[in-house]
């Protein structure tokens, strides 16, 4: 595990766990307070944290089915290529199940700047054919962030009432915010072609999931042979500030003795 530091803020990255963001939050007198649901292993499954994702389209023409890369490829260990106190870059050359059918190269960079995390993902298609796949992120936050969210520019408040409900924005405007306990705000911003959003409660665990992905069918554009696609997302963690108490004038501003 590698820890990034910027001021009081910390981010932990697990390169050997699919390059996942294991922990994100701030340290203070009372200890560390996580903003993401920390990454844990429960019943041999990885739960929580944040991760770059590779997903097949919901519709794949039969003649292109063999060109869809394995979604589990991103779960392989990533190699650290650059590292500083507040940033890390990781590289992935996944093992192809059938050499020559498809291939890709991926890199991700995480940079922590106080309460802001900038995260980029680049994927290059090394195969001889277009690559039909969706790319993006899956982020897990504590369950209290389910009570109020703004997922688009309409300013309508969204509240998740049950585990079987999924809020979707397709296309997504590129900005969303979640409100948690104590006035905490998570501000998410993504750049095109990152333009679909899903927001839901985890099916069995006390967390909410935010998926930020490139378009699905029919707007999906397969990544052309030899082409590279770069995606960017930023996560701002906003802490409420207590306004200063009003200054009370002294009973005797002149400073003369009171008789």
N, C-alpha and C positions, 0 to 999 in steps of 0.2 A: 504494500500500500504506500502511496505517495501523498503527502500532505502539502497543500498549497496554503500560503499565508499572506494576508494583506490587512494590516491593522489588526483589529480584533476578529476579523473574519477568517474562517477556515473552510477548506474543501478537501476531501479525501478521495483519491482516485485509485481504483483497483484494476491495474493493467491486466492481471491474470484472470480477472472475472469479466471478460468481454469489454475491458476498458470502461467499466461502469463508474459513475459518480456515486461513491459510497456514502458520503456525508457532506452536508452543506449547512453552515450556520455560523454563529458567533460565540466567542468565549467571553466570559465575564466573571465577576466576583462569585456568582452563584453556580458557576460551572458552564458547561457547553449547552447551548440551546439549539436543537436541530430545526431547520426549516423544511428540509426534505424528510420523508420517512426513511430512516437509516436502512441501508442494505443489510439484510440478514439471510441466513440459510435456514429455511424451515422445511422439514421433511424432504431434504435433499434439493429443494427448489430455492432459487434466488428470489427474494421478495424485497421490494422497496427500492430506494435510490433512484438514479436516473441513468438512461442508457441510449446510445444511438441505436436505431432500428432499421432493419432491412425486411420488407414485407412483400409478398406476392400481391399482384392486383386481384381484385375480387372476380374479374373475368379475364381469362387468358385464352386466346384462340388456340385451337388444338395444335396447329402447326408451330406454335411458339412455346408450348408447354415445357419442352426440354431446355429452353433458354432461360427460364426463371431461376435465379440463384437461390441457394439454400438459405432460408431466413436464419438458421442457426449459425451461419458463418460468422456473424458479428459477435457470437458468444465465445469464440476462440480467444486465447490470450493475445493481447496487443503488445507490440514491442515499443519501449520508450526510446524515442530518437532525440528529443530535446527536453531539457528540464531546467527550470529556474525556481526561485522561492515562490513566485506567484503564477507560474504557467508551466504547462506540460504539453508535449506533442507525442502522439502515439501512432504507430503504423501497423497495418494488418495486411498480410498476404494469405488469405484463407486457402485451405487445402480443397482442391476441386474433386468432387466425387467421381467425375469422369473427365479426365484430361482432354482438353480440346473442345469440350462442349460449351464451357463458359469459364470466365476468369475475371477477377477484379482485384483492384488494389485500393485500400482505403486508408485515410488518415484523419485524426481528430485532434483539435487543439482546444484546451481549456485554459482560460486566463481569468484570474480573480483580481478584481480592482475594488478593494473595500467591500461594499455590499452588492457589487455587481459581478456576475459571472458571464463572460462571453464564451460561447461554445461554437466551434465550426466543425463541419464534417465534409470531407472531400472523397469522392468515389470515382475511380477511372475504370472504364470498361475495357478489359484486355482481351476479350473474346473476339471472334471473327464475325459475330452477329449482334444486332441490337439487343439490349438487356432490358426486358420488361420487369421493372421492380419499382417499389415505392421506398423512399428513404426518409428518415426523420428521427424523432426522439419520443421516448416514453418516460414521463416523470411521475414520481409518486410523492404526494404531500400528505401531512397528517389530516385526519378526518375532519377536524374543525374547519378546514378550508372548503368544505362542501356547503357551508351555510350561505355564502354570498359570493357570486362571481359575475364578472362582466366579460363576456366572450366576444363582443364585437363593438362596433361604434354606435349601436343603438342606445346604449346606456341602460338597457333592460337588465334587471337583477335576476340571476339564475340561482336557484337553490335546489340541490339534489335531495329529493325526498325518499328515494328508495334505491336499492342496489341493482334493480333491473332496468333503470332508466339511464340512457346515454344522451347527452346533449352534443349535437354535431353542428359544425359550421363549415359548409362546403359550397362555395369558396369562403375562406376565412380572410378577414381584413388585415391580419398581421399583428394585432395587439389584443391582449386579454389581461385581466387582473383577477386575483383571488384574494378574498378577505378572510383572515383567520382570527383566532382568539387574541385578545389584548390589542386589537387594532393593527396587527401585522398585515402587510400587503405584499403579495408577490405579483410583479409586473413582468409579463412575458411578451417578447417582441420577436417576430420572425420575418425574414426577408423572402420574397418570391425566389424560386417556385415553391416555397414552404407555405401552402395555402389551404390546408385542411386541418381542423381541430376537432378532437373528441374530449369530452369531460364526463367522468363517471366515477361512481364508487367502486372500489374493488369488490369482487363477488363474495369473498369470504373474510377479508381482513379489514381492519379499521384504517383505511387510507383512501385517498381519491387519486385518480389517474388522469393525467393530461397527455394526450397524444398529439404531436405536431408532425404532419407528414406531407409529402408531395402528393399531387393529385392521384386519385384512383380512376379506374375506368368509368366513363369514356374519355376523360380529359388527360389520362395518362399518356406521356410521351416517352417511349423507350429510350434509354441512353444509347446513343449511337456508338458504333465501333470506334475505339480509340479516344472517345470523348471523356471529359472529366466534368463532374457536377459538384459544385461547392454550395453548401447550405450554411446559414448562420442563424443562431438564436441567442438572445440575451435574457438573463434572469436577474431582475432587480429585486432585492429584499429590502423593503421599506419599513423602518421602525418608527412608530409614533413618537413624536417629541413632546415632552411636557412643557407647556409654556411657562416662562419665568413668572414667579410671583410678583404682583405689583409692588412697587416701592412705597412704603408707608412713610410719609414725612414725619420727622421727629416732632414731639410735642412742643419743643422749644428750639425752633430753627435758628434763632439768633445766637444761641450759645450763651446768653447771659444767665447768671445764676437765678435759680428759682427761689423766691422768698417764701 
